[in-house]
């Protein structure tokens, strides 16, 4: 592996380690990714001794490099030529039942490799010049990489009980790498699933977001479900599972449908919050499900009820309660609109309203809706997607003609007050809304003069007298 340690930090590390006669190794994910030929810009260095002291010496040798020191963790980090290098002293760990925070002691390389979560993350390469690049692989991590297996170095029951976050990490790595979790390891996850409650929700959602951002997130969510973790960490999503049949009529399993939508979307967008929109677009279907004779299964208003569910889900899962949440709400609320347009004659009025409501997020909304076409009937899917292309063309034509996206009605509330000598009242809002609707319905053009004349006409209909005409 010597030939792969090509980054300029490695000669510096090797020179210092050799000069100081230290035992030091590059370890963990960077080594794993060398074997997998994946790009990695995070380098973990373990030293028998003080990681902080080694970091200081490397920074001094590298020049113009600042060291960030985390004394409470005994670690240090520096950035060098596009890479982040973290230093830590070799250690061994022990755990108490109700905490994933270990009791840490100085240890050997063997101790340090034993504390690693998985065999594929316990690989180490020597940095000393006498055996530079030599691989130390006590748990058969390279074999597991070749066999695409996730398993723990030590007893998985103890490993997951000590640090239950490793259950999420196992599923995350299986998803990202398209590896299989070994049967023994997966059974240990099932046995320890309830231990996930001692992990902070912030750490859980960090791992879940990495699953969501993987190439095929459905792998991870199916594993979470099979392990029994999904109902503990994301109960609303767990409730999407299952099909019900009445009078010989079944609805689709919305759990698997949603995962298919998410996978479809991932081929076209790496926007985390659009991916969350895909996860939550049908989240209210269990609440709105109803069987109607002569019609079948309905999920009336599931988009609007889903929109209202989003803040509580985000709060419970420690997701951000800001514009990112509002974006997801908007996508969930609007996701039926383009689909309805794709089934009907597309009118300019309907397109204007969609542009007005979606604003700058119209492209993301269209991507979500196209991903939402999951029928097994290929001709039906083809027809829908062709209709979506018609909707896209109409969106472009109407936007170029009417400049509707994010528009503000040309007449302000202050001008309505001044024109009719009004006190603040509901009628002002009514007139503003009437002007907006007239523009969206194509009754008037989106310009000041047309809007002004329409205001006068609307005021007259309401029995108002213009006292300040222009």
C-alpha positions, 0 to 999 in steps of 0.5 A: 500500500506504500505507493498509495500514500501519495499526499504530501502530508505522508512524507512529513509524517514519516520523517517525524515519526521515524526521527522521534522513533514513534509507532504511528499509523494512518488508520480507519476510513482513509485506509478502507477507501484506498482499497475501495478506490474511493476518494477521501480527504479525511486522514486519521492518524493514531500514535502510541503516545500523544496525538496532540504533540505529534500534530504540533510537530507535523504543523511546525514542519509543514509550515503555515498550518494551524492546529486545532486542539481538543484536549478533552478528547485528546485529539488534534486536527490540522488542514493541509493541502486540501486534506483534514488530518486528525491525530489521536493517541492509541487508546482502549475503551470501556463503557458503562451501561447507560452511556455511549461515552467511553472511559478512555485509557492509553493503549496499544495499536491492538487496543485501538484496533479492537475499539474500532466499529467494523473490521473494514475500519480497523485497517492500519498502515505504518508511517515509520520509514522502516516499514512504511505502508505496511498493512496491519489487519488483525481482523481480516478487514481486507477479506471483508472488503473483498467479500463486501461484508460489514462485521465487528472486530469483537462480539457484536452484542457487546459492540452495539450495547456499548455504543448503539450508534454503531448500529446506525453506522453499520446500516449507513455503511451497508447503504453507502458501500452496497455491502451486506451486514453479516448475519451474526452482526445483524442479529446483534443489531436486532437484539440491541435495537432498544439501546438506540434510545440512549443515543442523542437524536442529533447523532441519530439524524446525522447518520440518517441524513447520510443514508438519505444522501446515499446513491440508493437510500432504500437499502438503508431504510429497508435495513432499518425496518428489518432491524426494528429500528425504524419504528423507534426512530421514525415512527411516522414513516414506519406507519406507511407500511402495508396494504389493505384490501376491501372488496377485492381492491387494494392500495399500494404499499406506501412504504415501498412506493415512497422508497421508490420515489426517493431512489428515483429522485436520487438519480437527479438531485443531491439536494438533501431537503428535496430528498426529505420532501420525497420521504415525507410527500405521502406521510399523511396517507395513513391518517387520510386513508378511506375506502369509498364504495364505487371509488376505492381507496382515497387519501383526500387532502394528504398533501395538506395534512402532510404539510402540517405534520412536517414541523412536528416530525422535524422537531422530534427528529432534531432537523432544522426548524428554519427555511429548510423545513419550510421548503419541505412543507412547500414540496409536500403541500404542492406535490399533487399539483403538477401531477393533476396538471399532467392528467388534464388540459393544461390551462395558462391560469393553472400554470400561473397559479403553480408558478406563483405558489412554487416560486423559485422552487418550481424545478425542484417540485417538478423533479419530485413529481416526476420521481413520484410516477412509480406505476409498474405499467410502463406505458402509463409511466411513459404517458405521464412523463410525456405530459410532464414535458408539456407542463414544463413547456407551458411553465416556460412559456407562461413565465416568459410571457407573464413573469409570474414567478415570485411576483408581487401584485403591482398595487400595494395596500397603501395605494388602495388606502390612499385611492379610496381614503380607507382606514385599515380594514379587511376590504383592502386585503380583498381588493389585493387578492382580487387583483392577484387572482385576476392576473393569475386567471389571465383577466388582466396583464401583470402590469401597473396600469391594468392592475390600477384600472382593475382596482378602480373597477373592483372598488366601484363594485364594492361601493367605494369612491375613488378620491385620489385618482391618478 
